[in-house]
Amino acid sequence: MQNARRLTSTFGPGLRPARALQLGLLLGLSLGLQLGLYVGPAVSVAIASPELEDPVDGLVSTTLENGLRVHLLEDHHTPVVAFQVWVNAGSADESFYTGIAHLFEHMMFKGSKHVGDEVHAQLITERGGSINAYTSRDVTVYHEDVTTETLPLVIDLEAERFGNLVISPEILEPERAVVLEERRLRTEDSPDGLAFEALAALAWDAHPYRWPTIGWRSNVEQVPVEECRKFFDTYYAANNLSVVVVGDFESEPTLARIRKRFGKLEPAKVIPRNTTAVGRQRGERRAEIRFDVQSPMLMAGWHTPATGHPDGEALDVASTILSGGRTGRLYRKLVYEQEKALYAVGGYMEMNRAGLFYAQAQARPGVSIDEVERLFMAEIDAVAKNGVSEEEVARARQQMEVSLVDGLGTNHALAARIGREMVAYGRVRPLEERIAAIRAVTPAEVQRVVQTYLRPESRTVIHVVAPPPTEVAAQAAPSADAGAGTKAEGGAR
């Protein structure tokens, strides 16, 4: 159970359904997102009119005296309850040591004053439930899906670890090692991971989104236990938490139990936030990564607005038209027609403080990455210059509507929607509002947002290429020190 948690813990669902569609393929990682690329003809499923009943219409929200927010939504269709605790803190809230937010997610499973190491997860799973967590740049989320009779136990266990977590060197050191190994597997030994890490660092050069959620290796290696306690006391305070419960339960006794258990948590007097904004990019930025790849890889990104911006839906439609699976323009041109790339994907990645429109392609063996980039950018430039057809926009809108509605079919998904939107907007946007915004997108709007945001001077480009043979040979050659039996500095641990 814990292995599964750790493999999916570093990234959260910071995308709307259409945007989440491609991100997992972009990074080539297990991101904790459901990946499903559209590969067939236009979807024929009919979406109900905007007057359809929104599942969250019955949501009841309460704020406890200590500032903790509680959101309850009863739904008795299935005997399952989704319980989630949203911490309004992610890697962007780190001030000195990067990676603390994610490291804390691991430590939260290692025991508290009255519950032993891994016992929390064991108590849930042996009753048929599931338990997991993830960290993003904006939030950290702990979630369980259980049967109705297990809900009181979940409330007690969550309140226990949020109120009495054990933070000690004995807990920190093993989890530090786990996180460093996770970083090695998912970033340092992955061309996709290295490329996205470089893209974020270059594009968000003066913004807290620039460092990876998992943290820089040197920071994770050195963060002391005192800094961990400080982060916990500051950001895991009652007035920085939201509890979301969706499913088969009774609101009155559930709220009473939450009030009794979580009401003991202390609020923070001040919750500091990094107010740095994304500055204007005044020219293209480029970097090259040398890695042992069979064929070179291209990754690019453009600055786009944060979540909730009026241009969000138009950017979503643009990303679907350009990179919505095998019917997207990029895939069709580079993979099918020109046969220059193995794949071509992209999307609009929105977060609470900034956004990024990203794109990725990998050249076929023997094809120059410069040629792939030329064809890739030409497709984007064609949309800016000539626009898109009404048929393309209609198909993209329909895909987005289907994805939006289908993504709300479980209690877990509804709880995630409530938590995410309450943290980002302070309200849950009605389904009618979201569908109306999608349907309002026109070909002219798509062309306008591409012209506005996907400009050559505001893009960041990463190439991942194999090192030249001379460099490979130099790295493989044994040093004199190594030949004498001495351990070289910086060698494998």
Phi, psi and omega in degrees: 000316181291325177299317179297320180299315185292331180284345183236024193261346194273340182233143180247175183281071180276014182239151168288164189309316181295329181280329179291343186303320187253347190297322180299320178289324179304312185274342182066027185234166170274102190260003184077014178248151176277120184259128176204106182273137179288123185233001184247192179287182183305137181294136183255004180289132180275131177268137180296165180293162180301349179276007181298154183286126179276128181302336183267010180301333182268014183295135177239125182244141181220144173246123180286168183298332180273006177095353179290134181262137181236129180236118185241133177224107178282136175208107188263020181291324179228149183280052183229144179233133172259126180238124182225140172245118181259118174264121183280060179202132176225200184294337178292346180267003178281138186250334184226306178259116177285153177092357183295318182302315180289320178300322179293326176303319177294315184294335181293347178261005189257013172111155179226189185302321185246000181229129186283176181303122178068001183292323179306307181297321181297318180297327180283312186291327180288349174260014176086007181268175175235148182219140183198180179197161174207158178235139174233186176291337185255325189218165167233132187232132176246129187218145176227145171238117189221170172283164187303318185291345181271348184304314179303321178296318179300315179301315181296317182292319180293317178297325179296312183286330176286336181262336188223035182298139175273120179239105186213162176301327180294330176276318186295313190298313178297322181288328174301315180296320179297316181294319178297322176292321176299317179297319179299313184291318190267341182236300189291331178256016183233121178297325178295315181296317178297320181294315181291324177299317178292321179299312180297317182295324180281315184292314180260056191298332182235034184226148182296349174287351187291329180271152184288150179302323181285346177093159172286143184306314184297326178291315180297322180295330190250348185302126181274162182297331180296322178292327177295316179298319180298316179297316180298312182296328183278312191256344177262027177282157185304318183280010173241016183241149172228127177258128180239129178232125181226132174136211189272086179207169177256127188296316187298306179293329179294313178297321179298320180289319177298318179297319182291316184277309183279341180296346179278345181293144181273141173277161175266142178291321180222134174244099185290146177229143174281118185265007180300130178256159177288123180276166179293133176270125188254022178166158181298142175244142183222151173209152177239133177247130177260120185211154183284080179250149179288327176215150186292159185232144177244134170224137182220155179212150179231142177293135177222169185290162174289171181302145178092357181287145180301337180276000185302313182294322179294322176294323175300314179297318179300317180293325179292318179294318182283322191219027180281067179075207186285349176269352180292153182300318183296312180296316183297317183286310188280326185265311184278303190283308183271339180054044180255342185232153175281327177200165176208120183223171177179184180170178179253114183259110182251139177225179189292332186243348180192169177225169179210127171266117187245162177207148181212144175210152175236130183290149170292153177306131179091353181262137180291138177293332177295323178292319177299316180297319180300313179294321182298307182292331179297324178293320178293317179297327180295322177294318179297322184275316189250349180080191180231165183273160176297325179297316178298317181294318181297318179295318179294318178300318181294318176301317181295319179295316178299315180297319180298310183290316180297331181284000181246024187273358181231160176297323179299314181295321178295319178297319179296319178299315181297310182298313183299314185282328175295321178291317185282320189240345186078008178202164173259119180294129180300147178302321179301319180295319183290319179293320178298322179294322177295314183291342181279350183289131180243164175305322179296323179293320178297314179298319181297315183290328176293318177295325184283316190254328186264052180273147180303322184286349181249014182259157175239133187236132177240131171249132172250116185228155177289141177294153178295154183305324181295323179291320178298317181295321180295321180290327183280338184291133178289141178279167178296321179297317181296323180293332180276359177092009177269148181277121182290142178298137180081010180286180182298142181271000000 
